[in-house]
């Protein structure tokens, strides 16, 4: 028998009433559980200063980090997804799209831009996890395909930043078709001798990993990023046994030859510039 009942959640004290912390000023690090000042975290490229956990960054953040003088031109922000299957789960797909666009200010989960990195003109595309988990639908496939074609047309390297939970189930087979669409166009880029550099961030999974994310000339990963096809939980349940420590993390997949290098965010631009110098000075371009 219970002799008492909690009247309200949490414990209220006089001290609670005296402390007034503005909402969003502090962030708990998923890596070390330490409270971090949001402004200081932003000034540190969204990397925990205590354990170097890499928080997710937006496409805008990556563009500003990587392009020279933060100067770049955005393309294809006018593309939006439709609802060919009239899909509804917890809510209608059209409603989910409308709400997500309003919340994030994005048209979809991929954006493309051109500019210079270390003086080299490049075509770049980046994914955003905040838009329906960075899922790959028709718009993502089209944005990335156009970025590839832009690189082919202007004879520039292609840099792709991945961050995705996989194909977008609300678009069914149409989302899976983007795997073949992007891969076919990357063949044209390769035929012209143009370099393709992939930056894998946390997480990069599903159909994105099974297509354009693993077709680069160089694969760079941020520390601790989850990289794989199916997630660890699905694999564990399917195999019925425990997985190795750090399974599918950047460090594990590099050890097993799945990626080329792990680069901390603060060193990412410098490493890209070095690679672009090597590629563009050493590789003759096809007509």
C-alpha angles and dihedrals in degrees: 000000000000113000096191141029129208110244096197138011118260131015118282121206136165088256091060090058092051096053116076111182114182113239114261095016094112130045128193112227112233089208103054102004091235119145111246130194106245094220093050090047090053091050088053093057091260092295119133108246090210104050103005092241107169113227119206116275128203125241088252090055092051092048091051091047097049109032119084112264088352089280119143143134120239121220137194098012087139094069115104133177123251129206106245093164097044085234124194130174118147086343137002115282091233090055092047091051093048093048093046093050090052094046098045103028088228129124093216141330098288133056132184132209142167129215141111131298113191089344093306118119109234141177111225136185128185134188127223120216091196090072105077092316094307087288119179114241133152094288093052090051091049095046092050093043091053090049089054092048090048090055091048093048095047094035094235133138119266121229119190125188112200128203115154148135090214138261118355107251092200089072096045116193091000090069092049090052088066089071092064093038095056094040092052092052092047087060088062090051090052092048089059092052093242118151122245117200121188124200110198115204134179112320117014108163146136124021092353091061090043092057135019097001092069100038098080130119088230127022117203122183132193115235116278095007117155107237124177147086107261117024123256093254093056092046092047092051092046095048094038094221141091119272127228118272112275092013111182093005118131093257093051096047092046090053088054094048099254096122135025104226146353115228128183115234094248090059097041100095093047092050092049092051090051092051093047091052090052095046100042096044097043106037120072111219122235120234 
